[in-house]
Amino acid sequence: MTCAACVSRVEKRLAKLEGVTATVNLATGNARISHPPEITPEILVATVERAGYTAEPPRPPEPEAGSEASEPSEPAEARESAEARRRLLVTALLSVPVLVLSMVPDLQFRNWQWLCFALAAPVATWGSWPFHGRALRGLRHASATMDTLVSLGVTAAFAWSTYALFIGGAGDPGMRMPFSFLPSAGDDIPHIYLEAAVGVPLFVLTGRFLEARARSGTGQAMRALAGLAVKDVTVRVDGKERLIPVEQLRVGQEFVVRPGERVATDGVVVSGSSALDLSLVTGESDPVEVAPGQAVVGGAVNAGGLLTVRATAVGRDTQLARITELVTEAQAGKARAQRLADSVAGGFVPVVLTLAVTILGFWLGAGADPQAAITACVAILVVACPCALGLATPTALLAATGRGAQLGVLVSGPQALETLRHIDTVILDKTGTLTTGRMSVTQVTVVPGGLGERTVLRLAGAVERGSEHPLGRAITAYAERAFPEEPLPEVTEFAATAGMGVRGLVEGHQVEVVTPGDDLPETLTRALADAEASARTVVRVRVDGVDEALIALGDVTRPGSYRAVDRLKRLGVTPVLATGDREAVADAVADELGIVEVYARCTPESKAELVRRLRVEDRRVAVIGDGVNDAAALAGADLGIAMGSGTDVAIGAADVTLVRGDIESVADAIGLARRTLGTIRANLIWAFGYNAVTVPLAAVGWLNPMVAAAAMSLSSLLVVGNSLRLRAWQPPAARRTGARVGQAGQVRQGEQRS
């Protein structure tokens, strides 16, 4: 594919298959296709080939280094790049003398035009064959693309020059031909357009070569992610170490990570302690200390001691694989403006062909010199190629999603970017979002004459072992630390009610750990008031239907929460706190962070209802959450934003994922979205504006075909270059603190952020 018209044609052909929808990306050369089971990949490939293009399903992974498989053949992309480089080099060597002699009359010697003809013939044929070949294939399939325009332009310029040389008098040995960037004709001097016949393919081939290099740069983040994958891993089997391909690693196996090595896959540290560099995985610039029992992420670099890790996820289930998949999916989408551009480009080439023929007929009918008419026709064919239209969005999206991944922000696609740009209200969960989510027990109040603190804690800790909520994990961890000599009993008949609590059968007792009600005993009522006054979260423990204790837990706000809320306000976004906690706890956190709009005691249903109510008020609502209880609100919002540390349910319902689990990344995401959409708009304005200006100039004969070729190539390079600026985008906070960008694009702080 070479232009937006190609994209439109492939999408239309695929869409003719029943039940098939396709999104084709010009920048990556990939298509994302949704199809029913009876439409096989072979049918899809055949459909694309009938449209005049080639296609193949995604390639299987290449053999691992060191395996016994044969050496893989040179990739098709590398062969094509080498061929394009050779063709461009030969074309340039043959074209430069023609351009110089045609543009500098003082250098024109006797029979100079015949030398130019001899040099131009291989350029117009072999050098331009990529355009001629694709134009012929398109003709066989009744389609026209930018290659059709370039091919016709080169053919017309060379054919007219051949006619002028052999029949029209331009072959006279003493002929001299002036040159002007504005075409001139009717001066009784026979004109040849060999400079256009070689200049058009030279400039277009040069533009495509540079464009391919630039587009390759936009995919740097994806290649960086792919480079994080480990090929071999050292596992421990029966106390012995053995090196195996990472594909053979299984969940539950233990593997060794030495200093300087990458962690092979997601896991939990079994022994050893170290600092891990997660900058290329999560965008986190500071090393993270890990110790036994703590989770590690595949792809992280071990910057310290020797670690033994137990694998908890392998293959496509790892966080690195999910990040790569999300970025790939995001890059396959299209913004609304690009969909409009592609639909316009689909009919653009036939319109240009019609216009070129009409202008040719008009000038000939008006009695103009034939070479002036040919000049206008060729200039229109060359200048109107819709390359820039097809590259406006894909290149910007490639650069933006890659930069977002480096900053720890994963966006599901252009629709999410468009929505993110217009968000004016953000609903924030408290626990795990604004706060660390690492709750700890601060006080246990038991009913006098009851089971006692030790028994209550053991029962509560046992039942909470089945919970994924941070409160439950904190209670279990506290109970295990309080009584290390006595393991917690098993729980059966476990059940969790979102927003309310958990219950289960432990040692024959029905144990409930739930939110407090209004029917507490007097002792627990006083304890509840004291805890709420201290902004503590409280749960009640009931055993066999009897209140036995209140457990107060404390949480702290994340280090970047205040900055995040402040930056959201500066961006014109209203923060709203919605939490299942009681009013006192919610108000304490809101006061600390400067949030005015607060909703407490929110159940999953009431959070979803709050989203609906705010949207009815014509507010553009985003929801940020990390738990199962946030999934309904995330799905119902204009935009769902999940913390990367949250549950799979929350991440699956979200449009944006914050890999680092850093709430400040929300402001980064909004800033990146606004810059990206601004870049896309600028690209499309340039692409449309370029054609709006240059086509009329070509039609009235004020544009030399060679200049038209240079302008067409330059328009594509400007679009790609403008998109590449997104790779260097920095969040305002990073700029204020003197952050600098390393080779891989991650932010490295020059000083501790306050």
N, C-alpha and C positions, 0 to 999 in steps of 0.2 A: 504494500500500500504506500502511496506517495502523497495523498492529499485527502481533504475532508470528503471529496466526492467518492473516493474509494471506500471510506468508512461507511458513508450513506448507502452505497450499493451493496456492500456485504451485509449490512444490517437488514436491508429490505429483502434481500434474497433469503436470508435465514428466517425472517419473520413470516414468509409465505408458507413455511412449514407449520402445520396445525399444532398449536400449543407451545410454539417456540418463541422465546424472546431473547434478544442478543444485544449486548453492549460491546462495541468494538473500540479499542484504544489505539489511536494512530501512533502515539509516542512509544508505546511498549510493543506494539504488534500483536497484542493479545486480545482474545474475545472471551467474555464471560457469558455463557449460554445457559438458559434454563429450558429444559426440554422434557417431555414425557418419556417414560421408559422405552416405548416402542420406537422412538427416534434415536437411533444408535449414533455413536461418534462417527462411524463410517459414513452414515447418511449426511451428517453435518459437514464432514470434510468434502464429500462429493458435491454438496450444495455450494460450498465456497468455491470449489474448482469450476463449477458451471458458471459462476459469476466472473471467472477470469483470473482467479488468484489461487495461490497454493495455501495449504493448511495442514496441520498435524496436531494430534492430541498432545497434552503436556508430556514432556519426556520423563521417563523413569530416572531415578538417581543414577549418576555415573558410578562405575566401580570405584571402591575405596582405594586410596593409595596403598601400595604394598600388597594388594590382593593378586590372585593368580589370573585374573581376567586380563584379556588382551588390552594393549594400550588403546585408549579411546581415540577415535579419529578426530581430526581437527574440527572444531565446531563450525557449523555452517556460517555463523555470524563472522567468525574470524576470516574464513575464506572469502566471504563477500566483501569484507572490509579491505582485505589485501587486493582483491580484484579492482575495487573502486579506486584504491590508491594508485594502482598501476595505470588504470584508464585515465585518471585525472592527470597524472604525470605526463603521459604521452600526449594527451590532448593539449596540455599547457605548452609543451615543447613545440608542437606543430602550430599552435594558434598564435603564440606571441609574435612571430615574424609577420604573420598576416595582419594582425592588429596594428603593429607598428607601421608597416608600409601603407596600410589603408588610412591611417589617421595622421600620418606626417607626409604631406605631398612632396616636400623637399627631398625625401629619401626614395621617391619613386623613380627607378631607373628604367631603361628600355626593357619591355616585356616583363615588367614586375608583376603584372596581373596574372600572367601564366604561372609564375612561381607560386603566387598566392593560391591559385586554383589547385595546383598539385598538392600543396600543403593542406588546403581546406577539404579536399575530397575525402581523405581518411577520417577527418574529424566529423564531417557531416554524415559519414556512414558508420564506421566502426566506433568512433568516439561517442556518437549519439545513439548507438544501437540499444542501450537500455530504454531510451524513450521510444524508439521505433518499435522495439519488440513488445513493450507493454501496450503501446497504442494499437498494434495489430491484434494482440489478444483481446483487447477491449472491443475492437471492431467485430471480431468473431462472436462476441457475446453481446453485441449491440449496446455497448457502453462507451462512455468517453470520460477521461480523467485529465489531470494536468499533464500527463505524459502525452496525451493526444494533442494538447495545445502546443507543447514544446516540439513534438515531432513535426506537426504541420508547419510551425514557424520556421524550423531549421530547413525542412524540405522546400518550403516556398522561397526562402532566401537563397538557398543553393541553386534551386531550379531556375529562378530568375537570373541569377548571376551566370549560370551556364548558357542560358538563352542569349544574354547580353554579350557574352564573350564570343560565342560561335556565330551568332546571327545578327545581333543588335549593334555591332560596331565597336564594342568595348575591347575587342581583341587586337585592335590596332597597336603595333609595337610601340608607338610613341604616345599612347594614351596617358593622360594625367587626370586624376580624379581628386577634387577637393573633399575635405571632410568637415562635417559640422555635427554637433550634438543635436541640433534641430534639423531634421531632414529637409533637404532642398531638392527640387526637381524642376523640370521644364526649362533648364538653362542650356539645352542642346548638348550637354555633356552626358555621354552614356554612363550610367551608374551601375556598379555591381555591389552586391551586399555580402561579399565573402566575409567581411568583418562581423556581420551579424550571424552568418552561418557557422562561424567558429566561436564567436563571443557568447552566443546563447548557450550552447552546450558547456562551454568552459565555465561560465558563471554559475549555471545551474548545478553542474557537477561539483564545483567548489563549494557552493552554498550547501548542497546536500552532505558533502563530506564534513564540513564544519558543523553543520546542524546535527549530524549523527554523533560527532564528538561531544557537542554540548548536551544533547539529549542523554547521552551516556552518563554525563555528570549528574543529571537529575536523579538517576537511579543509584547513586553512590550509597545511599542509606540502605537500600535493599541488599546490595552486595556486601556491605559491612555486616548486616545481620546474618547473611548466609555464611560469612567468614567466621562467625562465632561458633558455628557447629563444630563439635569435636569429632574426629574420625576414629580415634582409638582410645581405649580406657583401660586402666589397670584395675582389675578386680581381685578380690580376695576370696579364695575358695579353699576351705579346710586349712586356713592359716597360711596359705601360699599365694603369692601374687602372680597374676598371669595377664598378659596384654591381649585384648580381644577387640574386634571392631565394635563400635558403639551400637550398631544395629543388633548385636547379640546380647546387649545388656537388658536385664529384666527387672521389673519392679521387685523390690525387696533385696536385691543383691547389694553388697557393699563394694565400694570402689575407693581408690586412693587418689587424692589430689595433692600433688607436691607443689612447693612454692614456685610461682611463675606459670603454672599450668592453669588451663580453664576447667571449670567444673563441667563434667560431662553431661549431666542432666539434673533435673530438679530432685532434691532429696533433703534428708535430715542428717545433721552432723552426729556421728556415733562417737568419735573420739577426736581429740585435738582442738585447738583454737587458732584463729587466724583473722586477718582482715581481708575482706573481699572487695575488689573494685567492680562495681556494678554499672559504671558509667555508660558502657555501650549497650547494656540490657535495659536499664530503667531510666537512664539519664541522671541518676544520682551521682553527684560529683565527689562526695565524701566517702571514703572506704567504710564498710560496715563490719563491725566486729561480730564474729560468730563463735559459738561454743557448743558443746554437746547438747542435743535436744532442739537446736534452732534450725530453721529451714534455710536452704541455700538454693540459688537459681542457676540453672544450666547456662553456660556462657560467661559467667562471672570469672574474673581472674583472681587466683589465690595470691595475695600479695605478702603473705606471712608464713605461718608454720604448716606442718604436715597435717592433713585432714583425712579422716575416714568417713565416708558419707554413705548412707543407705538410700538407694534410689526410690523415689515415691512416684515418679512419672517418667515415661519414656516416649520417644517418637513425637507424634502429633499432639500428645497430651501435655507437653511441657510448656512453660510460660514463653520461652523463646519461640517455639513453633506457633503458638497462638498469636504472638506479636507479629511475626512474619506473615501469617495468614491474614490478620486484620489489615496490615499495611497493603498487602497485595490486593485484597478485596476493595480497599478504599481507592486504590489507583485505577481500578477498572471502571469506576463510575463516571458520570458526567454531570456537570452543572446544567441548570436550566438554560443558561445562555449558550452553552456549547451545543446542547440539543437543537436549539434554534439555528445555530451556525451550521451544524451538520445537515439539517433539513434544507437550508438555503443552498449549501454547497452541492447537494444532490442534484439540483436543477441548474446549477450555476454554469457548468461546462457547456451543456447544450445551448444555453442562452448566449454564452460568449461565442461559440461557433456560429450561431445565427447572426449575431451582431457583426462578426468579422466579415462574413459573406455579404451582409447588407451594406457595410461601409465600403467594401470593395466594389460592389455594384453601383453604389451611390457616386463614388469618385469617378468611375469609368463612365457612368451615365452623364455626369456633369461635364464631361470633356476633359478631365484632368489627365496629366501624363500618367501612363500605366505604372511607371515605377513609383510615383507618389502614392497611387492607390495600393500597390503591393506593400509599400512601406507601412502605411496605416494598418493594413490587414495583418501583417506579420507582427507589428508592435502590439496590437490588441491580443493576438493569440498568446504571445509570450508574457505580457505584463499581467494578465488576468488570472494566472494560476492560483488556486485557492489554498496554497500550502499553509499560509499563516493562520487561516481560519481553522484548519484541522489541528494545529499545534497550540492554539491559544490556551485551552483548558488543560489538556493532558500534561504538558510540560510543567505548568504551574502546580498542578495537583501532585505530580511526581515529586517535585522539589519540596512542596509543603508537607506532604505526608511523611516524607523521609526526615525532614527537619523536626516535625512533631514527634516522630519516634525517638529521635535523639534527645529531645527534651522530656521524654516520658509521657507524651500525649498521643494516644492512638485514636484517630478519627475514622469512623466507619465508611465515609465517602463524601462526595461533594454536597449531597443533600444535607448531611450533618453540618458541613462547613457553612452552607448558606443559612441554615437555621441558627447556628451558633452565633453568627454575625449579628442577628437581629434580636437576640435574647435580651429582655429587659428585667426579668425576675428570676432569681435562683433560689430554689427551696433546698435548704441544707439540713441534712440529718445531723444529730449531735454525736452520738456514740459511734466512734470509728471514722467519722468524717471531720468534724471540727475538733474532736478530742482524739487522743491517741488510740482509744479503744482498749487500752491495756489497763483494765480496771483492777483494783486491788481492794481486798476487804479491809475496812478501817474500823469497824465496830460490829460486835455481835451482842445483841440484847436478847436474853432468854426469859421466858415466863417463870416466875418463882414457883418451885415445886414441880417443875416439868421434867423433861428428859435430861436436861443439862446440856451445856455447850458442846462437850466432846461428842455426845451421841448425835445431837442435831447437826453438827458440822459434818460428821461422817455420812449421815443419811443424805443431807443436802448435796455434799460433794459427789456422792455416788450417783444420784439421779441427774445431776447437771453434767455428768460425763458424756451423756448423749446429746448435749446441746451444742450448737455452733455459735451461740450468742456470746459476745465478750463477757457479759456478766456471769454466764454459766461457767465459762472457762476460768474466770478469776476465782469463783467459789471453789471449783474443783482443785485448782492449783493451791489455794490457801489451805484447804483441808489436807492435801497431800503433804504440804510443808509442815503443817501443825502436828501431824501424826505420821512421821516417816516410818516408824517401826511397825505400823499396822496398815496394810493395804486396804483401800476402799472396797466395800462389798460390791457385788454385781447388781445391776438393775434389769428388771424385766418389765414388760408391758409399758415401755416408755412411750410418751406422747408429748408433743409440743404444740402449743396454740400460739400462733404469731401475735405478738403484742401483749400477751398475757403471761405466759410462763410455761413450765414443764411439770410433768408428774410421772410417777413410775412406782413399781413395787420393789422395795429393798428390804431384804431379810424379813419378809412377811408383813411389812408396814407399807401402807399407801402414803407416799411422800409427795407433797406438792411444794414447789417453789414458784410463787406467783407474785404479781403486783399487789401491794397492800390495798385493802378496801376500807370502808368506814366502820367496820364492825370489829375493830381490834380491841383486845383487853387494854385496860388503862395503862399498864406498864409499857406496853408496846406503842400505845398512842403517844405517850410522852417522848419515847425514843424516836418515834417517827418525826415529831415536831422538831426535835433537836437536830436530827440528821438533815431534814429539809432546810433548816435554817443555815446549815453549813454547806448547802448545795450538794448533798450526798444523794446517791441513788439507793433506794431501799427496796428489798424484796422480803416477803413474809414466807416463813417455812411452816407448813402444816403437816402434821403426822397423824394419819387415821382420822382426818377431819378436825383436829384440834390445833389451834395456834400454839406454836412452840417457841418461835423466835423471829426477830427481825435482823436481817444482815444489811449493814450499810456499806456501800462501796464508793470509792472515790475515783475520779478520772481527771486528767489534766488536758488542757487544750493543746493541740499540736503547735509546735514552735512557729509555723508559718500561718496559723489561722488568722491572727489579727491582720497581718500584712495582706492576706488573701481577701479578707472582707473589705479592707480599706481600698485595695486595688479595684475590686468589683464596683465599689461606689464611685471611684474616679472614672470608671468606664461607663457610668450611667446605668449600672445594673443594681437593682434593689435586692439585698439579701433577706431571705425569710427563713427563720428557724422553725422546723417542725419536728417534734420529737415525741416519743412515747413516754418520756419522763414526766414527773409532776411539775407544776408551775414554778415552784421555788428553784428547782434544779435548772429548768430551762431559762428562767429569768437571770439566774446567776451567770450562766454561760453567755447569754445575750448581752448582759451589761458589760461583761469583760471584753467582748469583741465589738461592741458598738452596733448590735443588731436591734432594730426597733420593732419589727413585726415578728411576733413570737406565737407559736401554737404548741401547746403542751398536751399531754395525754392522747397523742395521736395513735390510733390503730391503723393498720394497713388500709382499711376501708376509708377512714377519715382522711388519710394522706392523699389517697386517690381522689376523694371528693374535693379536697382543698385545691388540687391541681385543676380539676374541672371548673371549680368556682372562679379561680384566677383567670383561666382561659376565657371564661364567659365575659370577664371584665376587659377583654381585648388585650391581655397581657401575654407576652411571649415567655413561656415558662420552661425553665430547665430544672431538673431534679437531680441532686447529687446524693448517692447513697451507697451502702456497701453490704446490706443484708437481705435476707429473703423477704423481710417485711417491707423493703423498699421497692421490690420488683414491680408491683402493680402501679405505683406512682411513677416509676421510671418509664414504664411502657406507655402510660397515659399522657405524659408530658410532651410538649413540643420537642424537647430534647432530653434524653436521659444520659447522665454522666455517672459512671461507676468508678469507685476506688479500686485500683488494681489489687489491693489487699483484701477485697471483699469476696463474696461468694460467687460461684459460677452462675447462679440464677440472676444475680444483680448485673453481672457483667454481660450476660446474654441478652438482657432486656435493655441495655444501654446503647447509645449511639457513639459515645465517647468514653474511653477508658483512661484513667490516670494511673499509669503503670507504677509510679513511685508511691502512690498512696498519699501524695502531697497535695493538700487542698489549694495551695498557691498556684498549682498548675492550671486551675480553672481559668484564672486571669490570663495565663500564658496562652491557653487554648483560644480564648476569645480574641486576644490580640493577634494571634497567628491567623485565625479565620478571617478577621477583618483585613489584614494585609493580603491574604491570598485572594479573597474575592475582589479586592481592589486591583490586584495584579491581573486577574482574569479579565476584569472589565477593561483595563487599559490595553491588554492584548487584543481583545475583540474590537475595541474602538479603532485601534491601529489597523487591524486586518480589514475591517469594513471600510474605514476611511481611506486606506491606501488604494483600494480598488475604485472607490468613488472618485478619487482625484486622477489616478493614472489612466483609467480606461477612457475617459473623455479626451485627455491629452493625446492618447494614441489615436483615437478616432479622427481627430482633426489634423493629424499628421505632425504633431509637435513632439513626438517621442521617437527617438532612434531605436530600432529593435535591439541593438546591443545594450543601450542604456536601459531599455525595458527589462532585459534579462538580469542585469545587475540589480535593478530596483526590486525585481521579484525575489531574488535570492536574499537581498538585504532585509526585506520585510520578514522573512522567516527567521533569519538570524536575530533580528531585533526582538521578535516575540520570544524566542528561546532564551536569549540573553536576559530579557526582563524577568522571565520566570526563574532563571538561575540565581537572581538576587535573593530569592527566598531562602536559599541554602545558608545564607549568612545572617538571617534574621535573628535578633536577640531580644528576649523579653526586656521591657524597660527596667525591671528590678535588677537584672543581671548587668545592664549597662551602668546603672547607678553605682553598683558596688565594684565596678572595675573588673567584671568577669571577662575572660578571654576564651576564644574558641580554639580547641586543640585540633590536631589533624583529623580526628574522627568526628569532630563537630560537637563534642560534649562540652558543657560549661565547666570551667575550672575556676574556682574562686581565688582571687588574689588575697582575700582576707576573710575572716569569719563574718558571716552575715549577721547583723544584729536584729 
